[in-house]
Amino acid sequence: MTALTLHDVAVSRSPLGIECEHCMRHVLLTRAIVHARAGDTRTLEEVGLHCGKCGSRNFNVVRLEKPSRRTAFMRNL
Ligand SMILES: [Zn+2]
């Protein structure tokens, strides 16, 4: 589980990847998906983020600083 907050998502300079621990689905996390705003200290768990495929709320957050990492992450579905 992660304690990443909406604030973290809003101010992050690099895209964040979400990896479902249950079905291993990879999703790119964007501010729009979670309506992230700076100063919002709720965690992703608290706002009910869950896997769109299996519904699991257990996931890992991966920081994707480089475009090459982002591509590799999304290719490894
Ligand atoms: Zn899943």
N, CA, C, O and the ligand as a Tripos MOL2 file, in Angstrom:
@<TRIPOS>MOLECULE
protein
  309   307    78     0     0
PROTEIN
NO_CHARGES

@<TRIPOS>ATOM
      1 N           0.8460   -1.2000    0.0000 N.3       1 MET1
      2 CA          0.0000    0.0000    0.0000 C.3       1 MET1
      3 C           0.8790    1.2460    0.0000 C.2       1 MET1
      4 O           1.9980    1.2460    0.5130 O.2       1 MET1
      5 N           0.3500    2.2760   -0.5750 N.am      2 THR2
      6 CA          1.1200    3.5030   -0.6380 C.3       2 THR2
      7 C           0.3940    4.6060    0.1010 C.2       2 THR2
      8 O          -0.8260    4.5690    0.2580 O.2       2 THR2
      9 N           1.1480    5.5730    0.5470 N.am      3 ALA3
     10 CA          0.5400    6.7030    1.2430 C.3       3 ALA3
     11 C           0.5980    7.9440    0.3630 C.2       3 ALA3
     12 O           0.5770    9.0740    0.8520 O.2       3 ALA3
     13 N           0.6680    7.7140   -0.9260 N.am      4 LEU4
     14 CA          0.7190    8.8360   -1.8510 C.3       4 LEU4
     15 C          -0.5720    9.6540   -1.7440 C.2       4 LEU4
     16 O          -1.6700    9.0980   -1.7220 O.2       4 LEU4
     17 N          -0.4260   10.9650   -1.6800 N.am      5 THR5
     18 CA         -1.6030   11.8210   -1.5580 C.3       5 THR5
     19 C          -1.9130   12.5040   -2.8790 C.2       5 THR5
     20 O          -1.0990   12.5020   -3.8020 O.2       5 THR5
     21 N          -3.0980   13.0840   -2.9560 N.am      6 LEU6
     22 CA         -3.4820   13.8140   -4.1700 C.3       6 LEU6
     23 C          -2.5460   14.9930   -4.3750 C.2       6 LEU6
     24 O          -2.2530   15.3810   -5.5060 O.2       6 LEU6
     25 N          -2.0840   15.5550   -3.2720 N.am      7 HIS7
     26 CA         -1.1230   16.6480   -3.3720 C.3       7 HIS7
     27 C           0.1380   16.1800   -4.1140 C.2       7 HIS7
     28 O           0.6560   16.8740   -4.9880 O.2       7 HIS7
     29 N           0.6110   14.9940   -3.7430 N.am      8 ASP8
     30 CA          1.8070   14.4480   -4.3910 C.3       8 ASP8
     31 C           1.5970   14.2940   -5.8950 C.2       8 ASP8
     32 O           2.4790   14.5980   -6.6980 O.2       8 ASP8
     33 N           0.4130   13.8170   -6.2540 N.am      9 VAL9
     34 CA          0.1020   13.6220   -7.6740 C.3       9 VAL9
     35 C           0.0660   14.9770   -8.3900 C.2       9 VAL9
     36 O           0.5820   15.1180   -9.4990 O.2       9 VAL9
     37 N          -0.5440   15.9570   -7.7470 N.am     10 ALA10
     38 CA         -0.7160   17.2680   -8.3670 C.3      10 ALA10
     39 C           0.6150   17.9720   -8.6250 C.2      10 ALA10
     40 O           0.7710   18.6620   -9.6320 O.2      10 ALA10
     41 N           1.5600   17.8000   -7.7270 N.am     11 VAL11
     42 CA          2.8220   18.5350   -7.8600 C.3      11 VAL11
     43 C           3.9280   17.7000   -8.4830 C.2      11 VAL11
     44 O           5.0270   18.2010   -8.7190 O.2      11 VAL11
     45 N           3.6450   16.4280   -8.7520 N.am     12 SER12
     46 CA          4.6770   15.5720   -9.3260 C.3      12 SER12
     47 C           5.0510   16.0370  -10.7320 C.2      12 SER12
     48 O           4.1830   16.3060  -11.5610 O.2      12 SER12
     49 N           6.3400   16.1270  -10.9820 N.am     13 ARG13
     50 CA          6.7920   16.5480  -12.3040 C.3      13 ARG13
     51 C           6.8390   15.3900  -13.2730 C.2      13 ARG13
     52 O           6.8100   15.5820  -14.4890 O.2      13 ARG13
     53 N           6.9120   14.2000  -12.7390 N.am     14 SER14
     54 CA          6.9580   13.0300  -13.6040 C.3      14 SER14
     55 C           5.6590   12.2460  -13.4920 C.2      14 SER14
     56 O           5.0070   12.2630  -12.4480 O.2      14 SER14
     57 N           5.2850   11.5640  -14.5600 N.am     15 PRO15
     58 CA          4.0600   10.7590  -14.5260 C.3      15 PRO15
     59 C           4.2160    9.6390  -13.5000 C.2      15 PRO15
     60 O           5.3250    9.1960  -13.1990 O.2      15 PRO15
     61 N           3.1020    9.2050  -12.9840 N.am     16 LEU16
     62 CA          3.1110    8.1150  -12.0200 C.3      16 LEU16
     63 C           2.3950    6.9160  -12.6140 C.2      16 LEU16
     64 O           1.3480    7.0480  -13.2480 O.2      16 LEU16
     65 N           2.9650    5.7660  -12.4020 N.am     17 GLY17
     66 CA          2.3360    4.5510  -12.8870 C.3      17 GLY17
     67 C           1.7430    3.7780  -11.7240 C.2      17 GLY17
     68 O           2.3040    3.7440  -10.6290 O.2      17 GLY17
     69 N           0.6170    3.1700  -11.9750 N.am     18 ILE18
     70 CA         -0.0370    2.3410  -10.9620 C.3      18 ILE18
     71 C           0.0220    0.8880  -11.4180 C.2      18 ILE18
     72 O          -0.3610    0.5500  -12.5380 O.2      18 ILE18
     73 N           0.5050    0.0540  -10.5320 N.am     19 GLU19
     74 CA          0.5720   -1.3630  -10.8480 C.3      19 GLU19
     75 C          -0.3010   -2.1230   -9.8470 C.2      19 GLU19
     76 O          -0.0240   -2.1330   -8.6480 O.2      19 GLU19
     77 N          -1.3460   -2.7500  -10.3530 N.am     20 CYS20
     78 CA         -2.2500   -3.5000   -9.4810 C.3      20 CYS20
     79 C          -1.5240   -4.7320   -8.9380 C.2      20 CYS20
     80 O          -0.9140   -5.4930   -9.6900 O.2      20 CYS20
     81 N          -1.6020   -4.9090   -7.6210 N.am     21 GLU21
     82 CA         -0.9090   -6.0620   -7.0240 C.3      21 GLU21
     83 C          -1.6470   -7.3570   -7.2860 C.2      21 GLU21
     84 O          -1.0720   -8.4430   -7.2020 O.2      21 GLU21
     85 N          -2.9190   -7.2360   -7.6020 N.am     22 HIS22
     86 CA         -3.7270   -8.4360   -7.7860 C.3      22 HIS22
     87 C          -3.6230   -8.9920   -9.2060 C.2      22 HIS22
     88 O          -3.2930  -10.1630   -9.3950 O.2      22 HIS22
     89 N          -3.9060   -8.1480  -10.2060 N.am     23 CYS23
     90 CA         -3.9100   -8.6420  -11.5890 C.3      23 CYS23
     91 C          -2.7520   -8.0820  -12.4080 C.2      23 CYS23
     92 O          -2.6190   -8.3920  -13.5920 O.2      23 CYS23
     93 N          -1.9130   -7.2580  -11.7790 N.am     24 MET24
     94 CA         -0.7220   -6.6940  -12.4090 C.3      24 MET24
     95 C          -1.0280   -5.7240  -13.5510 C.2      24 MET24
     96 O          -0.1690   -5.4530  -14.3900 O.2      24 MET24
     97 N          -2.2390   -5.2110  -13.5770 N.am     25 ARG25
     98 CA         -2.5810   -4.2480  -14.6070 C.3      25 ARG25
     99 C          -1.7840   -2.9630  -14.4000 C.2      25 ARG25
    100 O          -1.6130   -2.4980  -13.2730 O.2      25 ARG25
    101 N          -1.3110   -2.4110  -15.4800 N.am     26 HIS26
    102 CA         -0.5530   -1.1660  -15.4150 C.3      26 HIS26
    103 C          -1.3970   -0.0200  -15.9400 C.2      26 HIS26
    104 O          -2.0040   -0.1210  -17.0060 O.2      26 HIS26
    105 N          -1.4310    1.0700  -15.1880 N.am     27 VAL27
    106 CA         -2.1960    2.2340  -15.6080 C.3      27 VAL27
    107 C          -1.3660    3.4800  -15.3330 C.2      27 VAL27
    108 O          -0.6880    3.5870  -14.3110 O.2      27 VAL27
    109 N          -1.4370    4.4160  -16.2690 N.am     28 LEU28
    110 CA         -0.7810    5.6910  -16.0220 C.3      28 LEU28
    111 C          -1.7250    6.5550  -15.1970 C.2      28 LEU28
    112 O          -2.8840    6.7580  -15.5590 O.2      28 LEU28
    113 N          -1.2130    7.0500  -14.1000 N.am     29 LEU29
    114 CA         -2.0210    7.8860  -13.2180 C.3      29 LEU29
    115 C          -1.8640    9.3450  -13.6470 C.2      29 LEU29
    116 O          -0.7470    9.8540  -13.7420 O.2      29 LEU29
    117 N          -2.9680    9.9970  -13.9000 N.am     30 THR30
    118 CA         -2.9070   11.4120  -14.2520 C.3      30 THR30
    119 C          -3.7130   12.2250  -13.2420 C.2      30 THR30
    120 O          -4.5500   11.6960  -12.5100 O.2      30 THR30
    121 N          -3.4370   13.5040  -13.2270 N.am     31 ARG31
    122 CA         -4.1590   14.3760  -12.2910 C.3      31 ARG31
    123 C          -5.6580   14.3390  -12.5530 C.2      31 ARG31
    124 O          -6.4670   14.3830  -11.6260 O.2      31 ARG31
    125 N          -6.0090   14.2560  -13.8200 N.am     32 ALA32
    126 CA         -7.4270   14.2800  -14.1820 C.3      32 ALA32
    127 C          -8.1760   13.0720  -13.6190 C.2      32 ALA32
    128 O          -9.3240   13.1920  -13.1910 O.2      32 ALA32
    129 N          -7.5250   11.9130  -13.6230 N.am     33 ILE33
    130 CA         -8.1830   10.6920  -13.1550 C.3      33 ILE33
    131 C          -8.6190   10.8170  -11.7000 C.2      33 ILE33
    132 O          -9.7220   10.4090  -11.3370 O.2      33 ILE33
    133 N          -7.7490   11.3810  -10.8760 N.am     34 VAL34
    134 CA         -8.0720   11.4460   -9.4430 C.3      34 VAL34
    135 C          -8.4510   12.8540   -8.9900 C.2      34 VAL34
    136 O          -8.6180   13.1040   -7.7970 O.2      34 VAL34
    137 N          -8.5870   13.7840   -9.9610 N.am     35 HIS35
    138 CA         -8.9250   15.1690   -9.6400 C.3      35 HIS35
    139 C          -7.9630   15.7450   -8.5970 C.2      35 HIS35
    140 O          -8.3760   16.3640   -7.6170 O.2      35 HIS35
    141 N          -6.6980   15.5250   -8.8350 N.am     36 ALA36
    142 CA         -5.6830   15.9360   -7.8690 C.3      36 ALA36
    143 C          -5.4660   17.4440   -7.8560 C.2      36 ALA36
    144 O          -5.3710   18.0930   -8.8980 O.2      36 ALA36
    145 N          -5.3930   17.9720   -6.6530 N.am     37 ARG37
    146 CA         -5.0890   19.3840   -6.4820 C.3      37 ARG37
    147 C          -4.0350   19.5500   -5.3980 C.2      37 ARG37
    148 O          -4.0150   18.8150   -4.4110 O.2      37 ARG37
    149 N          -3.1650   20.5260   -5.6000 N.am     38 ALA38
    150 CA         -2.1560   20.7950   -4.5760 C.3      38 ALA38
    151 C          -2.8470   21.1550   -3.2710 C.2      38 ALA38
    152 O          -3.8220   21.9070   -3.2580 O.2      38 ALA38
    153 N          -2.3360   20.6130   -2.1800 N.am     39 GLY39
    154 CA         -2.9080   20.9120   -0.8730 C.3      39 GLY39
    155 C          -3.9260   19.8860   -0.4100 C.2      39 GLY39
    156 O          -4.3450   19.9010    0.7470 O.2      39 GLY39
    157 N          -4.3280   18.9900   -1.3100 N.am     40 ASP40
    158 CA         -5.2810   17.9490   -0.9390 C.3      40 ASP40
    159 C          -4.4790   16.7850   -0.3530 C.2      40 ASP40
    160 O          -3.7430   16.1010   -1.0640 O.2      40 ASP40
    161 N          -4.6330   16.5780    0.9300 N.am     41 THR41
    162 CA         -3.7840   15.5790    1.6040 C.3      41 THR41
    163 C          -4.4300   14.2010    1.7190 C.2      41 THR41
    164 O          -3.9050   13.3320    2.4160 O.2      41 THR41
    165 N          -5.5430   13.9920    1.0550 N.am     42 ARG42
    166 CA         -6.1310   12.6550    1.0680 C.3      42 ARG42
    167 C          -5.2550   11.7010    0.2610 C.2      42 ARG42
    168 O          -4.6570   12.0820   -0.7450 O.2      42 ARG42
    169 N          -5.1970   10.4810    0.7150 N.am     43 THR43
    170 CA         -4.3930    9.5030   -0.0180 C.3      43 THR43
    171 C          -5.2300    8.8960   -1.1330 C.2      43 THR43
    172 O          -6.4490    9.0550   -1.1780 O.2      43 THR43
    173 N          -4.5480    8.1980   -2.0290 N.am     44 LEU44
    174 CA         -5.2510    7.5670   -3.1440 C.3      44 LEU44
    175 C          -6.2490    6.5300   -2.6380 C.2      44 LEU44
    176 O          -7.3110    6.3400   -3.2310 O.2      44 LEU44
    177 N          -5.9020    5.8610   -1.5360 N.am     45 GLU45
    178 CA         -6.8250    4.8850   -0.9500 C.3      45 GLU45
    179 C          -8.0840    5.5890   -0.4460 C.2      45 GLU45
    180 O          -9.2020    5.1070   -0.6260 O.2      45 GLU45
    181 N          -7.8700    6.7330    0.1840 N.am     46 GLU46
    182 CA         -8.9950    7.4500    0.7840 C.3      46 GLU46
    183 C          -9.9920    7.9620   -0.2430 C.2      46 GLU46
    184 O         -11.1800    8.0840    0.0560 O.2      46 GLU46
    185 N          -9.5240    8.2630   -1.4490 N.am     47 VAL47
    186 CA        -10.4510    8.7250   -2.4770 C.3      47 VAL47
    187 C         -11.0090    7.5600   -3.2890 C.2      47 VAL47
    188 O         -11.7510    7.7600   -4.2500 O.2      47 VAL47
    189 N         -10.6460    6.3450   -2.8920 N.am     48 GLY48
    190 CA        -11.2670    5.1750   -3.5020 C.3      48 GLY48
    191 C         -10.6780    4.7230   -4.8240 C.2      48 GLY48
    192 O         -11.3570    4.0650   -5.6130 O.2      48 GLY48
    193 N          -9.4140    5.0690   -5.0770 N.am     49 LEU49
    194 CA         -8.7860    4.6060   -6.3150 C.3      49 LEU49
    195 C          -8.7070    3.0800   -6.3020 C.2      49 LEU49
    196 O          -8.2650    2.4770   -5.3240 O.2      49 LEU49
    197 N          -9.1360    2.4770   -7.3880 N.am     50 HIS50
    198 CA         -9.0680    1.0290   -7.4590 C.3      50 HIS50
    199 C          -8.8140    0.5910   -8.8900 C.2      50 HIS50
    200 O          -8.9820    1.3560   -9.8400 O.2      50 HIS50
    201 N          -8.4100   -0.6430   -9.0100 N.am     51 CYS51
    202 CA         -8.1040   -1.2050  -10.3220 C.3      51 CYS51
    203 C          -9.3750   -1.2960  -11.1510 C.2      51 CYS51
    204 O         -10.3850   -1.8230  -10.6850 O.2      51 CYS51
    205 N          -9.3300   -0.7830  -12.3810 N.am     52 GLY52
    206 CA        -10.5010   -0.8030  -13.2410 C.3      52 GLY52
    207 C         -10.8000   -2.1850  -13.7880 C.2      52 GLY52
    208 O         -11.8730   -2.4190  -14.3430 O.2      52 GLY52
    209 N          -9.8750   -3.0790  -13.6350 N.am     53 LYS53
    210 CA        -10.0600   -4.4230  -14.1690 C.3      53 LYS53
    211 C         -10.5800   -5.3910  -13.1140 C.2      53 LYS53
    212 O         -11.5660   -6.0920  -13.3410 O.2      53 LYS53
    213 N          -9.9130   -5.4300  -11.9530 N.am     54 CYS54
    214 CA        -10.3090   -6.4130  -10.9360 C.3      54 CYS54
    215 C         -10.9020   -5.7680   -9.6840 C.2      54 CYS54
    216 O         -11.4370   -6.4640   -8.8210 O.2      54 CYS54
    217 N         -10.8100   -4.4390   -9.5820 N.am     55 GLY55
    218 CA        -11.4160   -3.7620   -8.4390 C.3      55 GLY55
    219 C         -10.5550   -3.7260   -7.1940 C.2      55 GLY55
    220 O         -10.9710   -3.1870   -6.1680 O.2      55 GLY55
    221 N          -9.3660   -4.2910   -7.2680 N.am     56 SER56
    222 CA         -8.4840   -4.3270   -6.1050 C.3      56 SER56
    223 C          -8.0150   -2.9260   -5.7340 C.2      56 SER56
    224 O          -7.8300   -2.0700   -6.5990 O.2      56 SER56
    225 N          -7.8270   -2.7040   -4.4410 N.am     57 ARG57
    226 CA         -7.3130   -1.4120   -3.9920 C.3      57 ARG57
    227 C          -5.8650   -1.5120   -3.5500 C.2      57 ARG57
    228 O          -5.3150   -0.5820   -2.9610 O.2      57 ARG57
    229 N          -5.2640   -2.6370   -3.8370 N.am     58 ASN58
    230 CA         -3.8520   -2.8060   -3.5070 C.3      58 ASN58
    231 C          -3.0350   -2.5870   -4.7620 C.2      58 ASN58
    232 O          -3.1620   -3.3100   -5.7500 O.2      58 ASN58
    233 N          -2.2000   -1.5770   -4.6960 N.am     59 PHE59
    234 CA         -1.3930   -1.2920   -5.8770 C.3      59 PHE59
    235 C          -0.0900   -0.6320   -5.4840 C.2      59 PHE59
    236 O           0.0460   -0.0670   -4.3990 O.2      59 PHE59
    237 N           0.8540   -0.7180   -6.3850 N.am     60 ASN60
    238 CA          2.1390   -0.0580   -6.1970 C.3      60 ASN60
    239 C           2.1820    1.1640   -7.0750 C.2      60 ASN60
    240 O           1.6180    1.1830   -8.1680 O.2      60 ASN60
    241 N           2.8550    2.1840   -6.5900 N.am     61 VAL61
    242 CA          3.0290    3.3910   -7.3780 C.3      61 VAL61
    243 C           4.4640    3.4400   -7.8770 C.2      61 VAL61
    244 O           5.4100    3.2850   -7.1050 O.2      61 VAL61
    245 N           4.6130    3.6570   -9.1710 N.am     62 VAL62
    246 CA          5.9270    3.7050   -9.7830 C.3      62 VAL62
    247 C           6.1380    5.0780  -10.3930 C.2      62 VAL62
    248 O           5.3180    5.5480  -11.1810 O.2      62 VAL62
    249 N           7.2200    5.7090  -10.0350 N.am     63 ARG63
    250 CA          7.5260    7.0150  -10.6260 C.3      63 ARG63
    251 C           8.2100    6.8010  -11.9660 C.2      63 ARG63
    252 O           9.1860    6.0570  -12.0600 O.2      63 ARG63
    253 N           7.6980    7.4540  -13.0020 N.am     64 LEU64
    254 CA          8.2110    7.2460  -14.3520 C.3      64 LEU64
    255 C           8.8840    8.5200  -14.8450 C.2      64 LEU64
    256 O           8.3250    9.2780  -15.6380 O.2      64 LEU64
    257 N          10.0990    8.7310  -14.3530 N.am     65 GLU65
    258 CA         10.7870    9.9790  -14.6900 C.3      65 GLU65
    259 C          11.1030   10.1040  -16.1710 C.2      65 GLU65
    260 O          10.9220   11.1630  -16.7710 O.2      65 GLU65
    261 N          11.5800    9.0030  -16.7540 N.am     66 LYS66
    262 CA         12.0120    9.0730  -18.1490 C.3      66 LYS66
    263 C          10.9540    8.5150  -19.0910 C.2      66 LYS66
    264 O          10.2690    7.5450  -18.7680 O.2      66 LYS66
    265 N          10.8280    9.1400  -20.2670 N.am     67 PRO67
    266 CA          9.8580    8.6500  -21.2630 C.3      67 PRO67
    267 C          10.0880    7.1820  -21.5920 C.2      67 PRO67
    268 O           9.1330    6.4450  -21.8380 O.2      67 PRO67
    269 N          11.3500    6.7500  -21.5980 N.am     68 SER68
    270 CA         11.6410    5.3560  -21.9170 C.3      68 SER68
    271 C          11.0730    4.4300  -20.8450 C.2      68 SER68
    272 O          10.6020    3.3340  -21.1500 O.2      68 SER68
    273 N          11.1200    4.8690  -19.6060 N.am     69 ARG69
    274 CA         10.5580    4.0690  -18.5190 C.3      69 ARG69
    275 C           9.0410    3.9880  -18.6530 C.2      69 ARG69
    276 O           8.4330    2.9480  -18.4020 O.2      69 ARG69
    277 N           8.4490    5.1030  -19.0510 N.am     70 ARG70
    278 CA          7.0060    5.1520  -19.2180 C.3      70 ARG70
    279 C           6.5630    4.1610  -20.2940 C.2      70 ARG70
    280 O           5.5920    3.4240  -20.1280 O.2      70 ARG70
    281 N           7.3010    4.1680  -21.3930 N.am     71 THR71
    282 CA          6.9800    3.2640  -22.4950 C.3      71 THR71
    283 C           7.1130    1.8120  -22.0570 C.2      71 THR71
    284 O           6.2500    0.9840  -22.3470 O.2      71 THR71
    285 N           8.1900    1.5140  -21.3640 N.am     72 ALA72
    286 CA          8.4260    0.1420  -20.9070 C.3      72 ALA72
    287 C           7.3340   -0.2710  -19.9320 C.2      72 ALA72
    288 O           6.8530   -1.4040  -19.9710 O.2      72 ALA72
    289 N           6.9490    0.6420  -19.0680 N.am     73 PHE73
    290 CA          5.9270    0.3480  -18.0650 C.3      73 PHE73
    291 C           4.6050   -0.0020  -18.7400 C.2      73 PHE73
    292 O           3.9530   -0.9760  -18.3650 O.2      73 PHE73
    293 N           4.2120    0.7820  -19.7240 N.am     74 MET74
    294 CA          2.9310    0.5530  -20.3760 C.3      74 MET74
    295 C           2.9630   -0.6600  -21.3060 C.2      74 MET74
    296 O           1.9250   -1.2460  -21.6110 O.2      74 MET74
    297 N           4.1480   -1.0220  -21.7450 N.am     75 ARG75
    298 CA          4.2560   -2.1710  -22.6410 C.3      75 ARG75
    299 C           4.1190   -3.4700  -21.8550 C.2      75 ARG75
    300 O           3.6770   -4.4930  -22.3790 O.2      75 ARG75
    301 N           4.5050   -3.4020  -20.6000 N.am     76 ASN76
    302 CA          4.4910   -4.5810  -19.7330 C.3      76 ASN76
    303 C           3.1290   -4.7670  -19.0770 C.2      76 ASN76
    304 O           3.0260   -4.8520  -17.8540 O.2      76 ASN76
    305 N           2.1070   -4.8290  -19.8820 N.am     77 LEU77
    306 CA          0.7500   -4.9330  -19.3500 C.3      77 LEU77
    307 C           0.4490   -6.3290  -18.8100 C.2      77 LEU77
    308 O          -0.6560   -6.5790  -18.3270 O.2      77 LEU77
    309 ZN         -6.2790   -5.3740  -10.8100 Zn       78 ZN78
@<TRIPOS>BOND
     1     1     2 1
     2     2     3 1
     3     3     4 2
     4     3     5 am
     5     5     6 1
     6     6     7 1
     7     7     8 2
     8     7     9 am
     9     9    10 1
    10    10    11 1
    11    11    12 2
    12    11    13 am
    13    13    14 1
    14    14    15 1
    15    15    16 2
    16    15    17 am
    17    17    18 1
    18    18    19 1
    19    19    20 2
    20    19    21 am
    21    21    22 1
    22    22    23 1
    23    23    24 2
    24    23    25 am
    25    25    26 1
    26    26    27 1
    27    27    28 2
    28    27    29 am
    29    29    30 1
    30    30    31 1
    31    31    32 2
    32    31    33 am
    33    33    34 1
    34    34    35 1
    35    35    36 2
    36    35    37 am
    37    37    38 1
    38    38    39 1
    39    39    40 2
    40    39    41 am
    41    41    42 1
    42    42    43 1
    43    43    44 2
    44    43    45 am
    45    45    46 1
    46    46    47 1
    47    47    48 2
    48    47    49 am
    49    49    50 1
    50    50    51 1
    51    51    52 2
    52    51    53 am
    53    53    54 1
    54    54    55 1
    55    55    56 2
    56    55    57 am
    57    57    58 1
    58    58    59 1
    59    59    60 2
    60    59    61 am
    61    61    62 1
    62    62    63 1
    63    63    64 2
    64    63    65 am
    65    65    66 1
    66    66    67 1
    67    67    68 2
    68    67    69 am
    69    69    70 1
    70    70    71 1
    71    71    72 2
    72    71    73 am
    73    73    74 1
    74    74    75 1
    75    75    76 2
    76    75    77 am
    77    77    78 1
    78    78    79 1
    79    79    80 2
    80    79    81 am
    81    81    82 1
    82    82    83 1
    83    83    84 2
    84    83    85 am
    85    85    86 1
    86    86    87 1
    87    87    88 2
    88    87    89 am
    89    89    90 1
    90    90    91 1
    91    91    92 2
    92    91    93 am
    93    93    94 1
    94    94    95 1
    95    95    96 2
    96    95    97 am
    97    97    98 1
    98    98    99 1
    99    99   100 2
   100    99   101 am
   101   101   102 1
   102   102   103 1
   103   103   104 2
   104   103   105 am
   105   105   106 1
   106   106   107 1
   107   107   108 2
   108   107   109 am
   109   109   110 1
   110   110   111 1
   111   111   112 2
   112   111   113 am
   113   113   114 1
   114   114   115 1
   115   115   116 2
   116   115   117 am
   117   117   118 1
   118   118   119 1
   119   119   120 2
   120   119   121 am
   121   121   122 1
   122   122   123 1
   123   123   124 2
   124   123   125 am
   125   125   126 1
   126   126   127 1
   127   127   128 2
   128   127   129 am
   129   129   130 1
   130   130   131 1
   131   131   132 2
   132   131   133 am
   133   133   134 1
   134   134   135 1
   135   135   136 2
   136   135   137 am
   137   137   138 1
   138   138   139 1
   139   139   140 2
   140   139   141 am
   141   141   142 1
   142   142   143 1
   143   143   144 2
   144   143   145 am
   145   145   146 1
   146   146   147 1
   147   147   148 2
   148   147   149 am
   149   149   150 1
   150   150   151 1
   151   151   152 2
   152   151   153 am
   153   153   154 1
   154   154   155 1
   155   155   156 2
   156   155   157 am
   157   157   158 1
   158   158   159 1
   159   159   160 2
   160   159   161 am
   161   161   162 1
   162   162   163 1
   163   163   164 2
   164   163   165 am
   165   165   166 1
   166   166   167 1
   167   167   168 2
   168   167   169 am
   169   169   170 1
   170   170   171 1
   171   171   172 2
   172   171   173 am
   173   173   174 1
   174   174   175 1
   175   175   176 2
   176   175   177 am
   177   177   178 1
   178   178   179 1
   179   179   180 2
   180   179   181 am
   181   181   182 1
   182   182   183 1
   183   183   184 2
   184   183   185 am
   185   185   186 1
   186   186   187 1
   187   187   188 2
   188   187   189 am
   189   189   190 1
   190   190   191 1
   191   191   192 2
   192   191   193 am
   193   193   194 1
   194   194   195 1
   195   195   196 2
   196   195   197 am
   197   197   198 1
   198   198   199 1
   199   199   200 2
   200   199   201 am
   201   201   202 1
   202   202   203 1
   203   203   204 2
   204   203   205 am
   205   205   206 1
   206   206   207 1
   207   207   208 2
   208   207   209 am
   209   209   210 1
   210   210   211 1
   211   211   212 2
   212   211   213 am
   213   213   214 1
   214   214   215 1
   215   215   216 2
   216   215   217 am
   217   217   218 1
   218   218   219 1
   219   219   220 2
   220   219   221 am
   221   221   222 1
   222   222   223 1
   223   223   224 2
   224   223   225 am
   225   225   226 1
   226   226   227 1
   227   227   228 2
   228   227   229 am
   229   229   230 1
   230   230   231 1
   231   231   232 2
   232   231   233 am
   233   233   234 1
   234   234   235 1
   235   235   236 2
   236   235   237 am
   237   237   238 1
   238   238   239 1
   239   239   240 2
   240   239   241 am
   241   241   242 1
   242   242   243 1
   243   243   244 2
   244   243   245 am
   245   245   246 1
   246   246   247 1
   247   247   248 2
   248   247   249 am
   249   249   250 1
   250   250   251 1
   251   251   252 2
   252   251   253 am
   253   253   254 1
   254   254   255 1
   255   255   256 2
   256   255   257 am
   257   257   258 1
   258   258   259 1
   259   259   260 2
   260   259   261 am
   261   261   262 1
   262   262   263 1
   263   263   264 2
   264   263   265 am
   265   265   266 1
   266   266   267 1
   267   267   268 2
   268   267   269 am
   269   269   270 1
   270   270   271 1
   271   271   272 2
   272   271   273 am
   273   273   274 1
   274   274   275 1
   275   275   276 2
   276   275   277 am
   277   277   278 1
   278   278   279 1
   279   279   280 2
   280   279   281 am
   281   281   282 1
   282   282   283 1
   283   283   284 2
   284   283   285 am
   285   285   286 1
   286   286   287 1
   287   287   288 2
   288   287   289 am
   289   289   290 1
   290   290   291 1
   291   291   292 2
   292   291   293 am
   293   293   294 1
   294   294   295 1
   295   295   296 2
   296   295   297 am
   297   297   298 1
   298   298   299 1
   299   299   300 2
   300   299   301 am
   301   301   302 1
   302   302   303 1
   303   303   304 2
   304   303   305 am
   305   305   306 1
   306   306   307 1
   307   307   308 2
@<TRIPOS>SUBSTRUCTURE
     1 MET1         2 RESIDUE 1 A MET
     2 THR2         6 RESIDUE 1 A THR
     3 ALA3        10 RESIDUE 1 A ALA
     4 LEU4        14 RESIDUE 1 A LEU
     5 THR5        18 RESIDUE 1 A THR
     6 LEU6        22 RESIDUE 1 A LEU
     7 HIS7        26 RESIDUE 1 A HIS
     8 ASP8        30 RESIDUE 1 A ASP
     9 VAL9        34 RESIDUE 1 A VAL
    10 ALA10       38 RESIDUE 1 A ALA
    11 VAL11       42 RESIDUE 1 A VAL
    12 SER12       46 RESIDUE 1 A SER
    13 ARG13       50 RESIDUE 1 A ARG
    14 SER14       54 RESIDUE 1 A SER
    15 PRO15       58 RESIDUE 1 A PRO
    16 LEU16       62 RESIDUE 1 A LEU
    17 GLY17       66 RESIDUE 1 A GLY
    18 ILE18       70 RESIDUE 1 A ILE
    19 GLU19       74 RESIDUE 1 A GLU
    20 CYS20       78 RESIDUE 1 A CYS
    21 GLU21       82 RESIDUE 1 A GLU
    22 HIS22       86 RESIDUE 1 A HIS
    23 CYS23       90 RESIDUE 1 A CYS
    24 MET24       94 RESIDUE 1 A MET
    25 ARG25       98 RESIDUE 1 A ARG
    26 HIS26      102 RESIDUE 1 A HIS
    27 VAL27      106 RESIDUE 1 A VAL
    28 LEU28      110 RESIDUE 1 A LEU
    29 LEU29      114 RESIDUE 1 A LEU
    30 THR30      118 RESIDUE 1 A THR
    31 ARG31      122 RESIDUE 1 A ARG
    32 ALA32      126 RESIDUE 1 A ALA
    33 ILE33      130 RESIDUE 1 A ILE
    34 VAL34      134 RESIDUE 1 A VAL
    35 HIS35      138 RESIDUE 1 A HIS
    36 ALA36      142 RESIDUE 1 A ALA
    37 ARG37      146 RESIDUE 1 A ARG
    38 ALA38      150 RESIDUE 1 A ALA
    39 GLY39      154 RESIDUE 1 A GLY
    40 ASP40      158 RESIDUE 1 A ASP
    41 THR41      162 RESIDUE 1 A THR
    42 ARG42      166 RESIDUE 1 A ARG
    43 THR43      170 RESIDUE 1 A THR
    44 LEU44      174 RESIDUE 1 A LEU
    45 GLU45      178 RESIDUE 1 A GLU
    46 GLU46      182 RESIDUE 1 A GLU
    47 VAL47      186 RESIDUE 1 A VAL
    48 GLY48      190 RESIDUE 1 A GLY
    49 LEU49      194 RESIDUE 1 A LEU
    50 HIS50      198 RESIDUE 1 A HIS
    51 CYS51      202 RESIDUE 1 A CYS
    52 GLY52      206 RESIDUE 1 A GLY
    53 LYS53      210 RESIDUE 1 A LYS
    54 CYS54      214 RESIDUE 1 A CYS
    55 GLY55      218 RESIDUE 1 A GLY
    56 SER56      222 RESIDUE 1 A SER
    57 ARG57      226 RESIDUE 1 A ARG
    58 ASN58      230 RESIDUE 1 A ASN
    59 PHE59      234 RESIDUE 1 A PHE
    60 ASN60      238 RESIDUE 1 A ASN
    61 VAL61      242 RESIDUE 1 A VAL
    62 VAL62      246 RESIDUE 1 A VAL
    63 ARG63      250 RESIDUE 1 A ARG
    64 LEU64      254 RESIDUE 1 A LEU
    65 GLU65      258 RESIDUE 1 A GLU
    66 LYS66      262 RESIDUE 1 A LYS
    67 PRO67      266 RESIDUE 1 A PRO
    68 SER68      270 RESIDUE 1 A SER
    69 ARG69      274 RESIDUE 1 A ARG
    70 ARG70      278 RESIDUE 1 A ARG
    71 THR71      282 RESIDUE 1 A THR
    72 ALA72      286 RESIDUE 1 A ALA
    73 PHE73      290 RESIDUE 1 A PHE
    74 MET74      294 RESIDUE 1 A MET
    75 ARG75      298 RESIDUE 1 A ARG
    76 ASN76      302 RESIDUE 1 A ASN
    77 LEU77      306 RESIDUE 1 A LEU
    78 ZN78       309 GROUP 0 **** ****
